[in-house]
Amino acid sequence: MFRNREAATLLAALQYWREEMVPHGRAIMQPYFHDLKLDHLTPLNKREIAKLSERLNRLARATND
């Protein structure tokens, strides 16, 4: 899966996204999805991001690197 540093970076990015992007609505997020050619997907909401962060955090703690 992910190494601890990789997971930590992803968790930090998710926290930033949740704190800085989510309050402004999905319209502000769409350019990032467009750049990745993922326009057809809907960005996660605050609760979904929190759940994803929890899952990633559990995975990171389960590895030893």
Backbone bond lengths (Angstrom), bond angles and torsions (degrees), N, CA, C in turn:
res aa  C-N    CA-C-N  psi(-1)  N-CA   C-N-CA  omega(-1)  CA-C   N-CA-C  phi
1 M - - - 1.466 - - 1.527 108.87 -
2 F 1.314 117.75 -127.28 1.458 122.17 -179.97 1.518 110.47 -102.58
3 R 1.308 115.71 147.30 1.461 120.41 170.99 1.522 107.79 -76.14
4 N 1.321 115.95 161.36 1.465 119.98 -176.30 1.524 113.00 -56.62
5 R 1.317 117.77 -43.75 1.469 120.84 179.69 1.521 111.39 -65.05
6 E 1.322 116.27 -37.37 1.459 120.29 177.84 1.524 110.09 -66.34
7 A 1.320 116.15 -45.63 1.466 120.44 179.02 1.524 110.57 -63.09
8 A 1.324 117.28 -40.64 1.465 120.74 179.19 1.524 110.75 -62.65
9 T 1.320 116.77 -40.10 1.469 120.80 178.14 1.519 110.93 -65.41
10 L 1.321 116.49 -42.94 1.463 120.13 177.63 1.525 111.59 -64.21
11 L 1.338 116.90 -40.61 1.463 120.42 177.60 1.516 111.45 -63.44
12 A 1.323 116.57 -41.22 1.467 120.26 178.10 1.533 110.45 -64.50
13 A 1.317 116.59 -40.23 1.465 120.59 178.48 1.529 110.88 -65.02
14 L 1.321 116.46 -40.43 1.466 120.00 177.87 1.527 111.12 -65.69
15 Q 1.315 116.34 -38.92 1.464 119.17 178.32 1.531 110.05 -64.05
16 Y 1.336 116.05 -44.23 1.468 120.10 177.48 1.524 109.61 -59.18
17 W 1.317 116.82 -48.64 1.459 121.97 -178.87 1.527 110.67 -56.63
18 R 1.339 115.11 -46.10 1.468 120.85 -178.63 1.529 111.29 -64.78
19 E 1.322 116.80 -40.51 1.463 120.49 -176.66 1.528 113.60 -80.79
20 E 1.317 117.10 -37.49 1.462 120.86 -171.58 1.520 114.97 -102.01
21 M 1.331 117.37 -28.75 1.456 119.86 -175.38 1.526 112.38 -100.33
22 V 1.323 116.81 -46.82 1.460 121.45 -174.14 1.533 112.65 -55.01
23 P 1.344 119.29 -42.55 1.468 118.18 -178.47 1.535 114.11 -61.03
24 H 1.321 117.35 -19.79 1.470 120.98 -177.21 1.520 113.13 -94.51
25 G 1.322 116.73 -2.68 1.463 120.01 176.39 1.509 113.55 93.05
26 R 1.295 113.67 166.45 1.466 120.52 -174.75 1.522 113.57 -68.89
27 A 1.318 117.64 -25.50 1.468 119.85 -178.48 1.527 111.32 -60.54
28 I 1.325 116.69 -36.12 1.473 119.99 179.93 1.530 111.82 -71.83
29 M 1.322 116.44 -20.45 1.461 121.20 -178.86 1.525 112.41 -84.48
30 Q 1.308 116.93 -26.43 1.469 121.53 -172.61 1.522 114.63 -56.12
31 P 1.338 120.96 -38.00 1.471 118.05 179.15 1.533 113.16 -58.15
32 Y 1.319 117.32 -33.69 1.465 120.50 178.24 1.524 110.46 -68.18
33 F 1.312 116.45 -40.70 1.457 120.73 177.34 1.532 109.48 -67.27
34 H 1.323 117.03 -38.24 1.461 121.33 178.62 1.533 110.57 -62.16
35 D 1.339 116.34 -45.97 1.468 120.59 179.81 1.525 111.89 -58.29
36 L 1.319 116.78 -32.07 1.460 122.10 -179.75 1.529 112.42 -91.05
37 K 1.335 115.02 3.92 1.467 121.51 -177.89 1.528 111.10 59.71
38 L 1.326 115.06 40.78 1.460 122.26 179.08 1.521 111.22 -120.81
39 D 1.334 116.30 29.77 1.465 122.12 -177.58 1.527 112.83 -55.76
40 H 1.306 116.56 -27.92 1.467 121.07 -176.29 1.532 112.27 -73.91
41 L 1.320 117.31 -9.76 1.460 121.01 -179.58 1.524 111.28 -99.35
42 T 1.315 115.82 150.73 1.462 121.70 177.88 1.527 108.56 -99.23
43 P 1.339 117.43 130.32 1.464 119.44 178.21 1.529 111.61 -59.32
44 L 1.309 115.38 150.11 1.459 120.72 177.31 1.524 110.63 -66.96
45 N 1.321 115.66 150.90 1.461 119.19 174.99 1.533 108.72 -88.45
46 K 1.324 116.40 178.10 1.461 121.89 -175.03 1.532 112.24 -57.66
47 R 1.308 117.18 -44.12 1.469 121.58 -179.34 1.530 110.98 -66.47
48 E 1.324 116.70 -41.49 1.463 120.46 179.40 1.529 111.12 -64.86
49 I 1.326 116.10 -38.71 1.466 120.07 177.84 1.525 110.18 -65.72
50 A 1.326 117.21 -39.77 1.468 120.62 178.05 1.524 110.64 -61.92
51 K 1.333 117.26 -42.42 1.466 120.87 178.73 1.523 110.98 -65.26
52 L 1.324 116.88 -42.44 1.459 120.67 177.69 1.528 110.45 -62.37
53 S 1.310 117.33 -41.68 1.463 121.79 178.63 1.525 110.70 -61.60
54 E 1.310 116.77 -41.98 1.465 120.95 178.44 1.522 110.69 -61.32
55 R 1.328 116.36 -45.02 1.471 120.68 179.36 1.523 111.14 -61.76
56 L 1.315 116.27 -45.96 1.458 121.13 -179.35 1.528 110.57 -65.14
57 N 1.315 117.15 -39.21 1.454 121.65 179.12 1.534 110.51 -63.78
58 R 1.326 117.26 -42.46 1.477 120.97 177.30 1.528 110.90 -61.48
59 L 1.333 115.90 -42.58 1.463 119.74 179.10 1.520 111.17 -63.66
60 A 1.324 116.94 -42.08 1.456 121.60 -179.25 1.530 111.01 -63.92
61 R 1.321 116.66 -39.67 1.461 120.34 -179.65 1.528 111.24 -71.66
62 A 1.324 117.00 -23.56 1.467 120.95 -177.94 1.524 112.09 -79.27
63 T 1.334 117.76 -17.13 1.457 120.45 -179.89 1.527 109.29 -97.92
64 N 1.315 115.04 161.64 1.466 119.62 -175.26 1.512 113.82 -118.28
65 D 1.305 119.88 22.29 1.471 118.12 -179.78 1.489 112.23 -105.69
